[in-house]
Amino acid sequence: MKKLTLAAALAIAGATLALPAGAALKEGDAAPGFSTKASLAGKAFDFSLKDALKKGPVVVYFYPSAFTGGCNIQAHTFAVNHEKFAAAGATVVGVSLDSIARLNDFSADPNYCAGKFPVAADADGRIARSYDLAVKEAVAGKKDSRGLDIDHATTERTTFIVTPDGRIAASVGGLTPAANVEKALEAVQQLAKNQKRT
């Protein structure tokens, strides 16, 4: 049986992926590897995309900032659906320009990440830029949902599904935080189905 690309398979299934406005990385592109500090359930560790891909597809989702409205919703939605991603063989990692200290709090917060998946620190924006995402400088006086200053730059909300061979299977952007998670889940579930057919 001829293999379908993920985009074609999703189109047949009636699903659509909204592509991020400025992202140059598309389906089939090589996903830039990265290693950085990440936090899971409040504990920092060294995260490597290369190592994570040894276990299966990785959902790399970039978001503007921990403890902000949309990002809180997105993290909560990923946490609630964590078992579905795991059932499809996928690992989820969030990436933002937050410090590891902020991410330790965010990753452990029961209302958001809830210790279900790691969030990685991209303090200088190097990882976001490698995925061709725009980085915006910090806005003076901007506060998070806890009332604390957001003193770091931000990047656009975009999710990349990376296959074990290091390729972008899909990119998801331009959607609400919850819809972003739903489309990412559809993409990894389709990948799992395609894998079973081969």
Secondary structure by P-SEA (a helix, b strand, c coil): cccccaaaaaaaacbbbbcccccccccccccccbbbbbbcccbbbbbbccccccccccccccccccccaaaaaaaaaaaaaaaaaaaabbbbbbbccccaaaaaaaaaccccccccbbbbbcccaaaaaaabbbbbcccccccccccccccbbbbcbbbbbbccccccccccccccaaaaaaaaaaaaaaaaaaaaac
